[in-house]
Amino acid sequence: MLDKETDFFEKQLPELSKTNIGKYVLIKGEEIIGIFIAVQDALMIGYQQFKKEPFLVKQIVRFEEPLNFTNHSLII
Amino acid sequence: MASLTQRIANIQQLGPVLEVVLAPSVLYLKNIGISVEDAPKSKLLAMIDTGATSTVIQAGIGQQLGINPIGYSFSNTPSHTKIKSYQFDIQLLFPNDSHISSLIVTELPLQGQHIQCLIGRDILSFAVFIYTGYDNSFTLSF
């Protein structure tokens, strides 16, 4: 799920990051629906337009810091 | 400020655990037209984990709640680096009836143990967490 949106986002990232660092992009398929300051606004438009269909909301950053987990019950 | 205190039989052994309820976010429910009462819910045991950058739910719970992922993130765990995993927009309800109406959580497989959710530093960033070891209790306020 979200493979098309993810590939599209990664292709668009160099262009998006020129002027939108820190903002959130809403993507459906291979289309940018909008760019938002707040993640909640991007989600709201996504739910309003696409209801239960999948869409991608992603923050625009030059380098994505991984999340870190020290708990050994995580099995990967 | 809402506050809850939990007493655990052996907090050193079990950790600061509490029962929470997960449901789709309020934003999702409002826009889909489902009331909070009718929303699918999942009751699970969570542990407060200061070693977690953000909150994690057991793999498969998003699907149980009938929601799609809204994004993805990369994670480093004790055994792997840069694992790509889905993120979901959920609401989290605590035993004292306080709740977080929208929270983006990461889905990862949690093994064996009884724990199905790690409450991470994203929630702790707006909370006070007091671990009282000698009393086998902890308090979470936010």
Backbone of each chain as ProteinMPNN parsed JSONL, in Angstrom:
{"seq_chain_A": "MLDKETDFFEKQLPELSKTNIGKYVLIKGEEIIGIFIAVQDALMIGYQQFKKEPFLVKQIVRFEEPLNFTNHSLII", "coords_chain_A": {"N_chain_A": [[0.838, -1.204, 0.0], [0.432, 2.305, -0.642], [2.608, 2.423, -2.313], [2.813, 3.624, -4.867], [2.414, 6.328, -4.235], [4.554, 6.738, -2.512], [6.819, 6.31, -4.153], [6.42, 8.376, -5.968], [6.581, 10.608, -4.252], [9.275, 10.418, -3.452], [10.556, 10.899, -5.86], [9.754, 13.516, -6.328], [10.828, 14.908, -4.232], [13.369, 16.402, -4.316], [12.603, 18.738, -5.721], [10.402, 19.636, -4.228], [11.648, 20.206, -1.804], [12.97, 22.538, -2.2], [11.547, 24.841, -1.548], [9.817, 24.22, 0.516], [10.516, 23.182, 3.014], [9.931, 21.457, 6.011], [7.198, 21.61, 5.839], [4.068, 19.828, 5.108], [3.215, 17.417, 2.722], [0.465, 16.384, 0.788], [-0.382, 13.551, -0.931], [-1.921, 11.806, -3.579], [-2.0, 8.939, -5.398], [-0.229, 9.746, -8.227], [-0.18, 12.482, -7.789], [0.128, 15.716, -6.444], [-1.791, 16.895, -3.943], [-1.903, 18.955, -2.139], [0.002, 21.324, -0.143], [0.879, 21.763, 3.18], [1.039, 23.58, 6.275], [0.477, 22.476, 8.77], [0.265, 19.137, 9.932], [-2.202, 18.092, 10.636], [-3.985, 19.526, 9.069], [-3.368, 18.611, 6.514], [-4.126, 15.925, 6.785], [-6.859, 16.249, 7.281], [-7.869, 17.323, 4.852], [-7.215, 15.191, 3.227], [-8.859, 13.105, 4.278], [-11.362, 14.29, 3.851], [-11.464, 14.468, 1.029], [-10.821, 11.908, 0.061], [-11.886, 10.013, 1.695], [-12.159, 6.728, 2.737], [-10.154, 5.831, 1.146], [-6.677, 5.094, 0.463], [-4.081, 7.496, 1.1], [-1.135, 9.573, 1.004], [0.599, 11.311, 3.516], [3.268, 13.358, 4.092], [6.101, 14.678, 5.705], [8.184, 17.265, 4.503], [11.481, 17.013, 4.278], [15.054, 17.498, 4.164], [16.832, 15.531, 4.976], [15.791, 12.56, 6.301], [15.469, 11.799, 9.582], [15.887, 8.714, 11.209], [13.527, 7.013, 13.372], [14.224, 6.053, 16.711], [14.528, 3.087, 18.608], [14.942, 1.376, 21.592], [13.954, -0.857, 22.718], [13.958, -4.292, 23.322], [11.915, -6.004, 22.674], [11.051, -5.497, 20.207], [10.95, -7.13, 17.204], [12.282, -6.859, 14.826]], "CA_chain_A": [[0.0, 0.0, 0.0], [1.127, 3.608, -0.747], [3.844, 2.311, -3.103], [2.814, 4.633, -5.932], [2.578, 7.64, -3.597], [5.917, 6.812, -1.962], [7.757, 6.493, -5.286], [6.198, 9.723, -6.503], [7.132, 11.557, -3.28], [10.747, 10.392, -3.481], [10.971, 11.568, -7.106], [9.442, 14.948, -6.242], [11.43, 15.511, -3.045], [14.339, 17.48, -4.581], [11.888, 19.959, -6.118], [9.589, 20.066, -3.07], [12.477, 20.687, -0.689], [13.542, 23.865, -2.512], [10.816, 25.946, -0.901], [8.764, 23.75, 1.436], [11.082, 22.4, 4.128], [9.166, 21.463, 7.266], [5.748, 21.519, 5.564], [3.546, 18.479, 4.861], [2.602, 17.269, 1.401], [-0.589, 15.369, 0.657], [-0.246, 12.944, -2.261], [-2.81, 10.705, -3.937], [-1.488, 8.412, -6.66], [0.933, 10.53, -8.655], [-0.627, 13.877, -7.808], [0.223, 16.485, -5.207], [-3.092, 17.519, -3.673], [-1.66, 20.226, -1.459], [1.127, 21.424, 0.795], [0.262, 22.324, 4.386], [1.944, 23.863, 7.396], [0.173, 21.549, 9.864], [-0.047, 17.778, 9.497], [-3.64, 17.863, 10.819], [-4.681, 20.1, 7.91], [-3.167, 17.68, 5.391], [-4.965, 14.748, 7.041], [-8.273, 16.617, 7.147], [-8.185, 17.404, 3.42], [-7.145, 13.81, 2.729], [-10.081, 12.379, 4.672], [-12.524, 14.914, 3.183], [-11.487, 14.198, -0.413], [-10.627, 10.507, -0.33], [-12.594, 9.142, 2.649], [-11.434, 5.546, 3.206], [-9.091, 5.448, 0.207], [-5.359, 5.463, 0.985], [-3.32, 8.653, 0.601], [0.122, 9.749, 1.747], [0.97, 12.607, 4.09], [4.692, 13.219, 4.419], [6.809, 15.941, 5.945], [9.25, 17.527, 3.533], [12.766, 17.266, 4.943], [16.187, 17.145, 3.288], [17.316, 14.233, 5.454], [14.818, 12.024, 7.261], [16.072, 11.132, 10.75], [15.111, 7.55, 11.622], [13.072, 6.911, 14.754], [15.086, 5.11, 17.428], [13.86, 2.276, 19.624], [15.919, 0.542, 22.303], [13.241, -1.969, 23.337], [14.318, -5.572, 22.691], [10.75, -6.781, 22.247], [10.857, -5.258, 18.776], [11.616, -8.308, 16.638], [13.073, -6.601, 13.61]], "C_chain_A": [[0.877, 1.26, 0.0], [2.401, 3.543, -1.594], [3.941, 3.402, -4.164], [3.092, 6.019, -5.352], [4.009, 7.824, -3.076], [6.935, 7.06, -3.066], [7.649, 7.91, -5.832], [6.805, 10.775, -5.565], [8.661, 11.596, -3.393], [11.293, 11.047, -4.746], [10.812, 13.083, -6.998], [10.224, 15.67, -5.142], [12.461, 16.602, -3.355], [13.661, 18.806, -4.932], [11.095, 20.517, -4.928], [10.442, 20.723, -1.995], [13.123, 22.04, -0.982], [12.856, 24.967, -1.718], [9.853, 25.499, 0.203], [9.284, 22.958, 2.638], [10.236, 22.572, 5.391], [7.663, 21.357, 7.058], [5.365, 20.06, 5.246], [2.87, 18.431, 3.5], [1.577, 16.137, 1.455], [-0.564, 14.86, -0.777], [-1.264, 11.817, -2.422], [-2.385, 10.205, -5.313], [-0.217, 9.152, -7.044], [0.538, 11.993, -8.785], [-0.432, 14.516, -6.433], [-1.099, 17.219, -5.022], [-2.904, 18.873, -2.993], [-0.447, 20.148, -0.56], [0.627, 22.247, 1.975], [1.311, 22.581, 5.46], [1.735, 22.836, 8.5], [-0.233, 20.183, 9.318], [-1.551, 17.506, 9.606], [-4.446, 18.42, 9.646], [-4.558, 19.174, 6.697], [-4.054, 16.443, 5.569], [-6.442, 15.071, 6.82], [-8.685, 16.681, 5.67], [-8.167, 15.999, 2.802], [-8.411, 13.032, 3.044], [-11.305, 12.956, 3.96], [-12.611, 14.491, 1.725], [-11.516, 12.71, -0.732], [-11.287, 9.504, 0.615], [-11.726, 7.953, 3.052], [-10.315, 5.1, 2.248], [-7.731, 5.871, 0.764], [-4.786, 6.716, 0.321], [-2.097, 8.815, 1.492], [0.247, 11.18, 2.255], [2.409, 12.471, 4.568], [5.307, 14.589, 4.645], [7.968, 16.064, 4.957], [10.514, 17.896, 4.303], [13.892, 16.853, 3.988], [16.755, 15.789, 3.67], [16.354, 13.735, 6.517], [15.532, 11.259, 8.368], [15.25, 9.889, 11.075], [14.65, 7.67, 13.07], [13.946, 5.865, 15.442], [14.32, 4.409, 18.536], [14.883, 1.352, 20.273], [15.28, -0.723, 22.854], [13.518, -3.281, 22.592], [13.118, -6.437, 22.344], [10.389, -6.482, 20.795], [11.646, -6.319, 18.023], [12.219, -8.077, 15.267], [14.061, -5.505, 13.925]], "O_chain_A": [[1.957, 1.259, 0.591], [3.189, 4.488, -1.6], [4.988, 4.024, -4.345], [3.891, 6.785, -5.892], [4.593, 8.902, -3.181], [7.81, 7.915, -2.932], [8.655, 8.559, -6.119], [7.459, 11.715, -6.017], [9.263, 12.669, -3.425], [12.354, 11.671, -4.722], [11.636, 13.839, -7.514], [10.278, 16.899, -5.122], [12.433, 17.649, -2.707], [14.098, 19.868, -4.489], [11.12, 21.718, -4.661], [10.015, 21.682, -1.353], [13.755, 22.626, -0.103], [13.503, 25.913, -1.268], [9.143, 26.331, 0.767], [8.554, 22.149, 3.209], [9.879, 23.686, 5.776], [6.928, 21.049, 7.997], [6.225, 19.187, 5.133], [2.056, 19.292, 3.166], [1.794, 15.095, 2.074], [-0.706, 15.634, -1.724], [-1.447, 10.99, -1.529], [-2.408, 10.961, -6.284], [0.751, 9.182, -6.284], [0.877, 12.658, -9.764], [-0.779, 13.936, -5.404], [-1.477, 18.057, -5.84], [-3.656, 19.816, -3.244], [0.063, 19.07, -0.255], [0.022, 23.303, 1.791], [2.329, 21.893, 5.54], [2.701, 22.372, 9.106], [-0.99, 20.095, 8.351], [-2.115, 16.785, 8.783], [-5.472, 17.852, 9.271], [-5.518, 18.979, 5.952], [-4.663, 15.972, 4.608], [-7.183, 14.272, 6.247], [-9.73, 16.152, 5.291], [-9.004, 15.67, 1.961], [-8.972, 12.373, 2.169], [-12.181, 12.211, 3.518], [-13.696, 14.188, 1.228], [-12.165, 12.295, -1.691], [-11.254, 8.297, 0.373], [-10.666, 8.143, 3.647], [-9.622, 4.117, 2.508], [-7.633, 6.884, 1.457], [-4.989, 6.952, -0.87], [-2.035, 8.264, 2.591], [0.028, 12.137, 1.513], [2.73, 11.58, 5.353], [5.072, 15.53, 3.888], [8.634, 15.083, 4.629], [10.597, 18.968, 4.904], [13.716, 15.988, 3.13], [17.117, 14.992, 2.804], [16.126, 14.41, 7.521], [16.124, 10.207, 8.129], [14.031, 9.987, 11.208], [15.287, 8.334, 13.887], [14.36, 4.894, 14.81], [13.574, 5.028, 19.295], [15.605, 0.632, 19.583], [15.977, -1.578, 23.4], [13.332, -3.364, 21.378], [13.289, -7.512, 21.769], [9.52, -7.138, 20.22], [12.865, -6.411, 18.172], [12.63, -9.034, 14.611], [14.842, -5.109, 13.06]]}, "seq_chain_B": "MASLTQRIANIQQLGPVLEVVLAPSVLYLKNIGISVEDAPKSKLLAMIDTGATSTVIQAGIGQQLGINPIGYSFSNTPSHTKIKSYQFDIQLLFPNDSHISSLIVTELPLQGQHIQCLIGRDILSFAVFIYTGYDNSFTLSF", "coords_chain_B": {"N_chain_B": [[-4.853, 19.8, 34.261], [-4.816, 16.474, 33.281], [-4.412, 13.485, 35.137], [-2.989, 10.307, 35.837], [-2.453, 7.566, 37.984], [-0.789, 4.538, 38.271], [-0.574, 1.412, 39.885], [1.694, -1.204, 39.995], [2.249, -4.735, 40.174], [4.923, -5.655, 40.269], [6.994, -3.443, 39.446], [9.584, -3.219, 38.557], [10.025, -5.623, 37.247], [7.898, -5.81, 35.371], [7.638, -3.285, 34.241], [6.563, 0.148, 33.509], [3.461, -0.194, 32.934], [0.25, 0.024, 31.331], [-3.276, -0.206, 30.638], [-4.589, 0.655, 27.538], [-6.815, 2.15, 25.121], [-7.192, 1.935, 21.674], [-8.313, 3.706, 18.805], [-9.601, 4.726, 15.57], [-8.529, 8.029, 14.534], [-10.099, 11.045, 15.801], [-10.451, 12.988, 13.863], [-10.489, 11.453, 11.5], [-12.794, 9.877, 11.988], [-14.826, 11.83, 12.123], [-14.818, 12.833, 9.502], [-15.399, 10.607, 8.014], [-17.8, 9.954, 8.926], [-18.507, 8.412, 11.157], [-19.563, 7.667, 14.408], [-17.904, 8.28, 17.555], [-18.62, 6.386, 19.427], [-19.409, 4.228, 17.864], [-17.09, 3.493, 16.651], [-14.465, 1.261, 15.578], [-12.528, -0.394, 18.027], [-9.57, -1.077, 19.915], [-8.378, -2.763, 22.638], [-5.496, -2.643, 24.527], [-2.32, -3.57, 26.042], [-0.008, -1.255, 27.146], [3.316, 0.059, 27.329], [5.152, 2.548, 28.962], [7.825, 4.035, 27.418], [10.82, 5.372, 27.574], [12.863, 5.044, 25.858], [11.955, 5.107, 23.309], [11.587, 6.908, 20.409], [9.141, 7.68, 19.34], [5.625, 6.822, 19.524], [4.694, 3.402, 19.314], [2.781, 0.854, 17.739], [1.603, -2.52, 17.846], [2.222, -4.56, 15.012], [-0.342, -4.925, 12.647], [-2.485, -3.938, 14.051], [-3.489, -1.549, 13.013], [-4.839, -2.459, 10.755], [-6.77, -4.02, 12.038], [-8.299, -1.982, 13.113], [-9.441, -1.029, 10.889], [-8.357, 0.964, 9.301], [-6.4, 2.833, 6.902], [-2.833, 3.079, 6.296], [-1.271, 6.288, 6.711], [1.134, 7.212, 6.109], [4.715, 6.744, 6.16], [7.657, 5.672, 7.93], [11.126, 5.602, 8.927], [12.947, 3.323, 10.935], [15.211, 2.629, 13.622], [16.117, -0.258, 15.323], [17.094, -2.425, 18.127], [18.252, -4.521, 16.672], [18.211, -3.955, 13.944], [18.634, -1.508, 11.294], [17.195, 1.422, 9.916], [14.56, 0.511, 9.142], [11.741, 0.343, 7.127], [8.498, 1.383, 7.815], [4.891, 1.414, 8.22], [2.799, 4.253, 9.072], [0.121, 5.272, 11.19], [-2.905, 7.115, 11.773], [-4.255, 7.656, 14.74], [-6.475, 7.556, 17.656], [-5.9, 7.758, 21.144], [-6.934, 6.359, 24.091], [-6.986, 6.771, 27.564], [-6.94, 5.12, 30.832], [-8.111, 6.876, 32.674], [-10.052, 8.222, 31.354], [-9.074, 10.372, 29.9], [-7.843, 11.514, 26.727], [-5.936, 11.308, 23.64], [-6.639, 12.888, 20.77], [-5.736, 12.733, 18.158], [-3.045, 11.088, 16.847], [-0.004, 10.295, 15.383], [1.22, 7.201, 14.798], [3.717, 4.597, 14.736], [3.871, 1.445, 13.148], [5.091, -1.588, 14.24], [6.54, -4.899, 14.588], [6.02, -6.414, 17.687], [7.367, -8.659, 19.874], [6.495, -11.792, 21.558], [6.244, -10.916, 24.568], [3.65, -9.398, 26.586], [3.154, -6.89, 25.796], [1.701, -4.527, 23.627], [1.958, -2.034, 22.7], [4.085, 0.753, 22.642], [4.513, 3.541, 24.496], [5.822, 6.45, 23.532], [8.38, 9.065, 23.336], [7.104, 11.071, 21.978], [4.546, 11.426, 23.044], [5.354, 11.799, 25.668], [6.559, 14.223, 25.394], [4.759, 16.23, 25.876], [4.005, 15.764, 28.456], [4.075, 14.842, 31.991], [6.025, 12.501, 33.544], [6.256, 10.332, 36.155], [8.176, 8.058, 37.811], [7.94, 5.869, 40.355], [9.774, 3.913, 41.894], [10.178, 2.534, 44.428], [7.624, 2.379, 45.354], [6.319, 0.839, 43.551], [4.875, 2.106, 41.485], [3.621, 4.44, 39.021], [3.154, 7.714, 37.623], [1.348, 9.479, 35.217], [0.909, 12.508, 33.679], [-0.864, 14.886, 31.745]], "CA_chain_B": [[-3.98, 18.729, 33.771], [-5.293, 15.133, 33.637], [-3.333, 12.705, 35.736], [-3.358, 8.956, 36.246], [-1.42, 6.819, 38.694], [-0.997, 3.083, 38.18], [0.279, 0.613, 40.762], [2.032, -2.45, 39.302], [2.683, -5.735, 41.168], [6.385, -5.581, 40.347], [7.268, -2.504, 38.346], [10.92, -3.484, 38.011], [9.896, -6.759, 36.343], [6.903, -5.595, 34.305], [7.762, -1.96, 33.653], [5.406, 1.031, 33.702], [2.462, -0.64, 31.951], [-1.143, 0.42, 31.562], [-4.193, -0.612, 29.577], [-5.087, 1.786, 26.755], [-7.712, 1.776, 24.019], [-6.885, 2.611, 20.406], [-9.411, 3.821, 17.84], [-9.234, 5.689, 14.529], [-8.494, 9.396, 15.064], [-11.358, 11.795, 15.777], [-10.495, 13.641, 12.547], [-10.922, 10.422, 10.548], [-14.181, 9.484, 12.267], [-15.717, 12.941, 11.745], [-14.897, 12.982, 8.05], [-15.974, 9.394, 7.434], [-19.185, 9.912, 9.394], [-18.695, 7.347, 12.154], [-19.51, 8.247, 15.75], [-16.841, 7.714, 18.4], [-19.177, 5.194, 20.086], [-19.471, 3.123, 16.893], [-15.779, 3.271, 16.035], [-13.746, 0.058, 16.01], [-11.561, -0.092, 19.098], [-8.691, -2.181, 20.299], [-7.842, -2.563, 23.985], [-4.209, -3.321, 24.6], [-1.421, -3.198, 27.132], [1.065, -0.372, 26.667], [4.369, 0.375, 28.294], [5.807, 3.842, 28.744], [9.184, 3.67, 27.027], [11.607, 6.58, 27.288], [13.819, 4.7, 24.807], [11.265, 5.123, 22.012], [11.416, 8.268, 19.887], [7.715, 7.96, 19.203], [4.749, 5.724, 19.941], [4.649, 2.233, 18.432], [1.724, -0.132, 17.976], [1.872, -3.854, 17.305], [1.868, -4.735, 13.605], [-1.655, -5.53, 12.415], [-3.573, -3.248, 14.766], [-4.098, -0.596, 12.072], [-5.796, -3.23, 9.935], [-7.891, -4.37, 12.943], [-9.128, -0.791, 13.291], [-10.056, -0.741, 9.597], [-7.844, 2.205, 8.719], [-5.233, 2.726, 6.027], [-1.693, 3.902, 6.708], [-1.253, 7.643, 6.115], [2.513, 7.573, 5.831], [5.725, 5.752, 6.523], [8.837, 6.227, 8.589], [12.254, 4.677, 9.04], [13.215, 3.08, 12.352], [16.346, 1.825, 14.085], [15.8, -1.083, 16.492], [18.344, -3.01, 18.606], [18.863, -5.469, 15.737], [18.183, -3.516, 12.546], [18.624, -0.062, 11.071], [16.438, 2.011, 8.799], [13.431, -0.325, 8.712], [10.62, 1.163, 6.663], [7.226, 0.853, 8.315], [3.732, 2.284, 8.043], [2.301, 5.074, 10.17], [-1.336, 5.367, 11.237], [-3.478, 8.238, 12.522], [-5.169, 7.008, 15.698], [-6.664, 8.234, 18.935], [-5.454, 6.93, 22.257], [-7.759, 6.63, 25.274], [-6.33, 6.309, 28.778], [-7.895, 4.595, 31.814], [-8.805, 7.934, 33.437], [-10.954, 8.867, 30.386], [-8.427, 11.387, 29.069], [-7.462, 10.911, 25.459], [-5.25, 12.092, 22.609], [-7.617, 12.685, 19.693], [-5.053, 12.372, 16.908], [-1.632, 10.806, 17.094], [0.566, 9.471, 14.313], [2.027, 6.157, 15.425], [4.426, 3.692, 13.826], [3.521, 0.046, 13.365], [6.245, -2.497, 14.191], [6.223, -6.156, 15.292], [6.477, -6.567, 19.078], [7.325, -10.117, 20.074], [6.289, -12.513, 22.81], [5.677, -10.218, 25.721], [2.245, -9.006, 26.594], [3.075, -5.481, 25.406], [1.303, -4.303, 22.22], [2.107, -0.604, 22.394], [5.109, 1.481, 23.393], [4.213, 4.973, 24.551], [7.154, 7.028, 23.356], [8.698, 10.434, 23.751], [6.189, 12.035, 21.346], [3.533, 11.711, 24.072], [6.047, 12.344, 26.854], [7.002, 15.606, 25.137], [3.793, 17.167, 26.474], [3.518, 15.112, 29.673], [4.966, 14.644, 33.139], [6.068, 11.076, 33.846], [6.949, 10.119, 37.432], [8.369, 6.629, 38.076], [8.238, 5.759, 41.784], [10.173, 2.509, 41.994], [9.99, 1.923, 45.76], [6.18, 2.249, 45.575], [5.789, 0.065, 42.414], [3.835, 2.896, 40.834], [4.047, 5.57, 38.179], [2.113, 8.715, 37.352], [1.453, 10.16, 33.923], [0.021, 13.675, 33.642], [-0.734, 15.721, 30.539]], "C_chain_B": [[-4.521, 17.374, 34.242], [-4.129, 14.294, 34.144], [-3.834, 11.299, 36.059], [-2.166, 8.291, 36.91], [-1.771, 5.344, 38.634], [-0.051, 2.397, 39.161], [0.45, -0.761, 40.108], [2.552, -3.435, 40.356], [4.197, -5.676, 41.373], [6.855, -4.709, 39.192], [8.659, -2.717, 37.755], [10.852, -4.603, 36.968], [9.028, -6.417, 35.135], [7.043, -4.26, 33.583], [6.517, -1.119, 33.908], [4.34, 0.756, 32.631], [1.066, -0.147, 32.343], [-1.994, -0.033, 30.382], [-4.694, 0.638, 28.857], [-6.038, 1.255, 25.681], [-7.326, 2.608, 22.799], [-8.134, 2.635, 19.534], [-8.922, 4.715, 16.709], [-9.32, 7.113, 15.093], [-9.869, 10.068, 14.951], [-11.538, 12.47, 14.413], [-11.002, 12.674, 11.47], [-12.408, 10.126, 10.739], [-15.167, 10.56, 11.828], [-15.911, 13.007, 10.24], [-15.486, 11.761, 7.353], [-17.447, 9.265, 7.84], [-19.472, 8.751, 10.331], [-18.614, 8.005, 13.534], [-18.404, 7.566, 16.561], [-17.326, 6.416, 19.051], [-19.159, 3.979, 19.144], [-18.113, 2.763, 16.291], [-15.173, 1.946, 16.485], [-12.679, 0.44, 17.027], [-10.723, -1.329, 19.394], [-8.1, -1.87, 21.675], [-6.518, -3.312, 24.079], [-3.342, -2.791, 25.739], [-0.26, -2.392, 26.548], [2.111, -0.204, 27.758], [4.949, 1.744, 27.952], [7.292, 3.577, 28.551], [9.97, 4.931, 26.657], [12.682, 6.309, 26.229], [13.204, 4.687, 23.418], [11.057, 6.567, 21.56], [9.946, 8.628, 19.798], [6.915, 6.691, 19.5], [4.656, 4.645, 18.86], [3.421, 1.402, 18.774], [2.116, -1.441, 17.308], [1.413, -3.943, 15.854], [0.518, -5.438, 13.49], [-2.799, -4.788, 13.085], [-4.264, -2.215, 13.868], [-5.168, -1.278, 11.233], [-7.014, -3.627, 10.776], [-8.854, -3.202, 13.108], [-9.794, -0.361, 11.985], [-9.572, 0.545, 8.952], [-6.626, 1.926, 7.843], [-4.058, 3.48, 6.642], [-1.762, 5.261, 6.027], [0.185, 8.082, 5.808], [3.445, 6.441, 6.191], [6.89, 6.46, 7.2], [9.942, 5.183, 8.553], [12.625, 4.557, 10.506], [14.515, 2.307, 12.538], [15.915, 1.066, 15.329], [17.118, -1.694, 16.992], [19.021, -3.914, 17.569], [18.928, -4.996, 14.286], [18.224, -1.988, 12.464], [17.771, 0.269, 9.852], [15.357, 1.07, 8.238], [12.299, 0.609, 8.298], [9.318, 0.564, 7.184], [6.123, 1.898, 8.193], [3.442, 3.105, 9.295], [0.777, 5.208, 10.041], [-1.754, 6.553, 12.098], [-4.545, 7.657, 13.456], [-5.507, 7.967, 16.847], [-6.37, 7.233, 20.039], [-6.243, 7.336, 23.49], [-7.113, 5.987, 26.496], [-7.381, 5.878, 29.805], [-8.651, 5.677, 32.586], [-9.713, 8.77, 32.531], [-10.334, 10.051, 29.655], [-8.01, 10.711, 27.757], [-6.674, 11.881, 24.584], [-6.044, 11.834, 21.331], [-6.982, 12.325, 18.35], [-3.564, 12.246, 17.171], [-1.13, 9.922, 15.959], [1.538, 8.482, 14.943], [2.641, 5.255, 14.357], [4.061, 2.257, 14.179], [4.758, -0.83, 13.196], [5.884, -3.787, 14.922], [6.855, -6.19, 16.683], [6.327, -8.039, 19.439], [6.9, -10.511, 21.483], [5.538, -11.758, 23.885], [4.208, -9.861, 25.535], [2.064, -7.594, 26.048], [2.712, -5.353, 23.922], [1.444, -2.839, 21.811], [3.235, -0.04, 23.257], [4.738, 2.957, 23.339], [5.541, 5.715, 24.591], [7.25, 8.493, 23.726], [7.867, 11.487, 23.014], [5.094, 12.415, 22.338], [4.205, 12.34, 25.292], [6.466, 13.793, 26.653], [6.001, 16.634, 25.672], [3.214, 16.601, 27.777], [4.532, 15.223, 30.809], [4.877, 13.162, 33.488], [6.901, 10.88, 35.117], [6.978, 8.618, 37.718], [8.806, 6.487, 39.529], [8.529, 4.299, 42.091], [9.86, 1.877, 43.334], [8.514, 1.681, 46.074], [5.525, 1.374, 44.493], [4.674, 0.837, 41.695], [4.454, 3.927, 39.885], [2.856, 6.482, 37.955], [2.398, 9.371, 36.012], [0.439, 11.297, 33.924], [0.236, 14.42, 32.334], [-2.014, 16.482, 30.303]], "O_chain_B": [[-4.669, 17.143, 35.442], [-3.009, 14.386, 33.641], [-4.969, 11.125, 36.502], [-1.026, 8.429, 36.465], [-2.904, 4.949, 38.911], [1.123, 2.752, 39.258], [-0.528, -1.399, 39.718], [3.213, -3.032, 41.314], [4.684, -5.65, 42.504], [7.085, -5.201, 38.087], [8.885, -2.426, 36.58], [11.526, -4.547, 35.94], [9.4, -6.711, 33.998], [6.611, -4.123, 32.438], [5.531, -1.612, 34.457], [4.323, 1.384, 31.572], [0.759, 0.064, 33.517], [-1.495, -0.218, 29.272], [-5.17, 1.574, 29.498], [-6.054, 0.062, 25.381], [-7.157, 3.824, 22.886], [-8.918, 1.685, 19.534], [-7.915, 5.404, 16.873], [-10.09, 7.372, 16.018], [-10.688, 9.698, 14.109], [-12.646, 12.516, 13.878], [-11.836, 13.035, 10.64], [-13.181, 10.124, 9.78], [-16.207, 10.261, 11.24], [-17.024, 13.211, 9.756], [-16.007, 11.862, 6.242], [-18.229, 8.569, 7.194], [-20.558, 8.173, 10.299], [-17.712, 8.8, 13.798], [-18.024, 6.427, 16.287], [-16.559, 5.467, 19.211], [-18.923, 2.851, 19.577], [-18.013, 1.822, 15.503], [-15.342, 1.546, 17.637], [-12.016, 1.469, 16.897], [-11.134, -2.463, 19.148], [-7.418, -0.862, 21.862], [-6.445, -4.493, 23.74], [-3.594, -1.729, 26.308], [0.379, -2.806, 25.58], [1.818, -0.312, 28.949], [5.202, 2.049, 26.787], [7.941, 2.972, 29.404], [9.806, 5.482, 25.568], [13.336, 7.239, 25.759], [13.86, 4.298, 22.452], [10.419, 7.354, 22.26], [9.548, 9.742, 20.137], [7.486, 5.619, 19.701], [4.553, 4.936, 17.668], [3.06, 1.26, 19.942], [2.864, -1.459, 16.33], [0.337, -3.455, 15.509], [0.275, -6.437, 14.166], [-3.96, -4.986, 12.727], [-5.477, -2.028, 13.952], [-6.258, -0.742, 11.031], [-8.147, -3.582, 10.297], [-10.064, -3.393, 13.229], [-10.611, 0.56, 11.973], [-10.285, 1.15, 8.151], [-5.924, 0.93, 8.017], [-4.258, 4.412, 7.421], [-2.251, 5.377, 4.904], [0.415, 9.184, 5.31], [3.016, 5.326, 6.488], [7.079, 7.669, 7.063], [9.714, 4.028, 8.194], [12.623, 5.545, 11.24], [14.872, 1.45, 11.729], [15.409, 1.661, 16.281], [18.156, -1.508, 16.356], [20.244, -4.057, 17.589], [19.641, -5.594, 13.48], [17.898, -1.282, 13.419], [17.658, -0.51, 8.905], [15.258, 0.865, 7.028], [11.946, 1.541, 9.021], [9.066, -0.629, 7.012], [6.383, 3.096, 8.079], [3.784, 2.719, 10.413], [0.229, 5.251, 8.939], [-1.049, 6.943, 13.028], [-5.606, 7.223, 13.006], [-4.91, 9.035, 16.987], [-6.565, 6.028, 19.883], [-6.232, 8.499, 23.893], [-6.742, 4.814, 26.472], [-8.558, 6.216, 29.679], [-9.736, 5.41, 33.103], [-10.098, 9.884, 32.886], [-11.018, 10.685, 28.852], [-7.848, 9.492, 27.697], [-6.734, 13.098, 24.759], [-6.116, 10.698, 20.861], [-7.616, 11.689, 17.508], [-2.916, 13.175, 17.654], [-1.759, 8.921, 15.616], [2.543, 8.868, 15.541], [2.149, 5.167, 13.232], [3.955, 1.898, 15.352], [5.396, -0.82, 12.144], [5.011, -3.775, 15.79], [8.064, -6.017, 16.834], [5.236, -8.594, 19.31], [6.931, -9.726, 22.431], [4.338, -11.95, 24.078], [3.632, -10.013, 24.458], [0.932, -7.149, 25.857], [3.332, -5.987, 23.067], [1.085, -2.463, 20.696], [3.321, -0.325, 24.451], [4.66, 3.548, 22.262], [6.291, 5.618, 25.563], [6.35, 9.076, 24.332], [7.909, 12.664, 23.371], [4.748, 13.59, 22.461], [3.688, 13.294, 25.874], [6.703, 14.513, 27.622], [6.365, 17.788, 25.896], [2.085, 16.914, 28.153], [5.676, 15.635, 30.616], [3.787, 12.631, 33.701], [8.085, 11.213, 35.156], [5.931, 7.985, 37.852], [9.896, 6.922, 39.902], [7.643, 3.547, 42.496], [9.32, 0.772, 43.371], [8.185, 0.879, 46.949], [4.308, 1.186, 44.512], [3.646, 0.259, 41.343], [5.645, 4.23, 39.951], [1.702, 6.072, 38.082], [3.526, 9.763, 35.714], [-0.751, 11.073, 34.144], [1.366, 14.569, 31.869], [-2.112, 17.242, 29.339]]}, "name": "protein", "num_of_chains": 2, "seq": "MLDKETDFFEKQLPELSKTNIGKYVLIKGEEIIGIFIAVQDALMIGYQQFKKEPFLVKQIVRFEEPLNFTNHSLIIMASLTQRIANIQQLGPVLEVVLAPSVLYLKNIGISVEDAPKSKLLAMIDTGATSTVIQAGIGQQLGINPIGYSFSNTPSHTKIKSYQFDIQLLFPNDSHISSLIVTELPLQGQHIQCLIGRDILSFAVFIYTGYDNSFTLSF"}
